[in-house]
Amino acid sequence: MAYCLDNYKQLIARVDALCNSIAASLGEQITCSSGCSSCCTSITIFPVEAAAMREAVENLPEQRAEEIYRHVAKHADNERCPLLFHHRCLLYEARPVICRTHGLPIIYTAEGQRNSDCCPLNLNDTESLSGSSVVDLDKLNTLLVAVNSIYLSQSNSTESPERLTIAKVITR
């Protein structure tokens, strides 16, 4: 089943490269760093992201995986992400796509209007940005939807194609 995640892992590599490039180009204008968790709320994720997160937990030493399962169960009903522990993600390397873009400047379409957004802690001295310094969430989400669709067809999954909460994904 791991081969079913190949497209997703390739997408993650591209997203990470894009985000690292944007962060590097903006330098100290990006003040978010390890331990900054103000954007970490309880979210829903696509089945392909859920499968990657499950795989990550299954590849951990058993004791570590059990600690994560217990922590998530204890915090499943919180508004904050149930993977947060002392303002850090317990599965940082396997975090979903949206978490990888948090803090960076984004553009997206809502109600037919193009909008931009960024963490209020970042870009305080910036008047404008080049297009290469912004994550286009519409394009990124289109790619993610396509990768999720391919995953669902390749995996012969009986899972619903609906998005899932992280608490529902990381359970025993």
C-alpha positions in Angstrom: 0.0 0.0 0.0 3.0 2.3 0.5 3.3 2.7 -3.3 -0.2 4.4 -3.2 1.4 7.3 -1.3 4.2 7.9 -3.9 2.3 10.8 -5.6 1.5 12.3 -2.2 5.2 12.1 -1.1 6.2 13.7 -4.4 3.7 16.5 -3.8 5.0 17.0 -0.2 8.6 17.3 -1.5 7.5 20.0 -3.9 5.4 21.8 -1.3 8.4 21.7 1.1 10.7 23.0 -1.6 8.3 25.8 -2.4 7.8 26.8 1.2 11.5 26.6 2.0 12.2 28.8 -1.0 9.6 31.4 0.0 10.8 31.4 3.6 14.4 31.9 2.4 13.5 34.7 0.1 11.6 36.5 2.8 14.3 35.9 5.4 13.7 37.6 8.7 10.4 38.9 7.6 9.1 35.4 8.5 9.1 35.3 12.3 7.2 32.1 12.8 9.5 29.3 14.1 9.6 26.1 16.1 7.2 26.5 19.0 4.9 29.0 17.3 1.6 27.2 17.3 -1.0 30.0 17.1 -2.2 28.7 13.7 -2.5 25.1 14.9 -6.2 24.4 15.2 -8.2 21.2 14.8 -8.5 20.7 11.0 -9.7 18.1 8.6 -7.5 16.3 6.1 -7.9 14.3 2.9 -7.8 10.4 3.1 -4.3 10.4 1.4 -3.0 12.7 4.1 -4.6 10.5 6.7 -2.9 7.4 5.2 0.5 9.2 5.3 0.0 10.2 8.9 -1.1 6.7 9.9 2.0 5.3 8.1 4.2 7.7 10.0 2.8 6.6 13.3 3.0 2.9 12.4 6.7 3.4 11.6 7.5 4.9 15.0 8.8 2.7 17.9 5.8 1.2 19.6 6.1 3.1 22.8 6.3 6.4 21.0 3.3 5.5 18.8 1.3 4.7 22.0 2.2 8.0 23.6 0.9 9.8 20.5 -2.3 7.7 20.4 -2.9 8.5 24.1 -2.2 12.2 23.7 -4.5 12.6 20.7 -7.3 10.7 22.4 -6.9 13.0 25.4 -7.1 16.1 23.2 -9.5 14.9 20.5 -12.3 17.4 21.4 -10.1 20.5 21.7 -10.2 23.4 19.3 -6.4 23.2 19.0 -4.7 20.4 17.0 -4.6 17.2 19.0 -1.1 16.6 17.9 0.2 19.7 19.7 2.4 19.0 22.7 4.2 22.0 24.3 3.5 24.1 21.2 5.2 21.5 18.9 3.7 18.9 16.5 4.1 15.3 17.6 4.1 14.3 13.9 5.9 17.3 12.3 7.5 15.3 9.5 4.1 13.9 8.5 2.1 17.0 9.0 -0.6 17.7 6.3 -0.1 20.1 3.4 -2.0 23.0 5.0 0.3 22.9 8.0 3.3 23.1 5.8 2.1 26.5 4.4 1.1 28.1 7.7 2.6 31.4 8.3 3.7 32.0 4.7 1.9 34.6 2.5 -1.0 32.9 0.6 -3.5 33.8 -2.1 -6.8 32.1 -2.5 -10.2 32.6 -4.0 -13.3 33.0 -1.8 -16.7 34.0 -3.1 -15.2 34.8 -6.5 -12.6 37.2 -5.1 -8.9 36.8 -4.9 -7.7 37.3 -1.4 -4.3 37.2 0.3 -3.4 36.4 3.9 -0.4 35.8 6.1 0.3 35.2 9.7 0.0 38.6 11.5 3.4 38.0 13.1 5.1 38.0 9.6 5.8 40.6 6.9 5.3 43.6 9.2 7.6 45.8 7.2 6.6 44.6 3.7 4.5 46.7 1.4 4.3 44.2 -1.5 5.5 40.7 -2.6 6.4 39.1 -5.8 4.3 36.2 -7.0 7.1 33.8 -6.4 7.0 34.7 -2.6 3.3 33.6 -2.2 1.7 30.2 -2.0 -1.3 29.9 -4.3 -3.7 27.8 -2.3 -6.1 27.3 -5.2 -3.4 25.6 -7.3 -2.0 23.7 -4.3 -5.5 22.4 -3.4 -6.2 21.4 -7.0 -3.0 19.3 -6.9 -3.9 17.8 -3.5 -7.4 16.9 -4.7 -5.9 15.1 -7.8 -3.4 13.2 -5.7 -6.1 12.2 -3.2 -8.3 11.0 -6.1 -5.5 8.9 -7.5 -4.7 7.5 -4.0 -8.4 6.5 -3.5 -8.5 4.7 -6.9 -5.1 3.0 -6.4 -5.6 1.9 -2.8 -9.0 0.2 -3.4 -9.8 2.0 -0.1 -13.2 1.5 1.4 -12.6 4.8 3.2 -15.0 7.6 2.5 -13.5 10.2 0.2 -14.6 12.8 2.8 -12.1 14.7 4.9 -11.3 13.4 8.3 -10.3 15.0 11.6 -6.8 14.3 12.8 -8.3 12.9 16.0 -10.2 10.4 14.0 -7.1 9.5 11.9 -4.8 9.0 14.9 -6.8 6.5 17.0 -6.4 2.9 17.9 
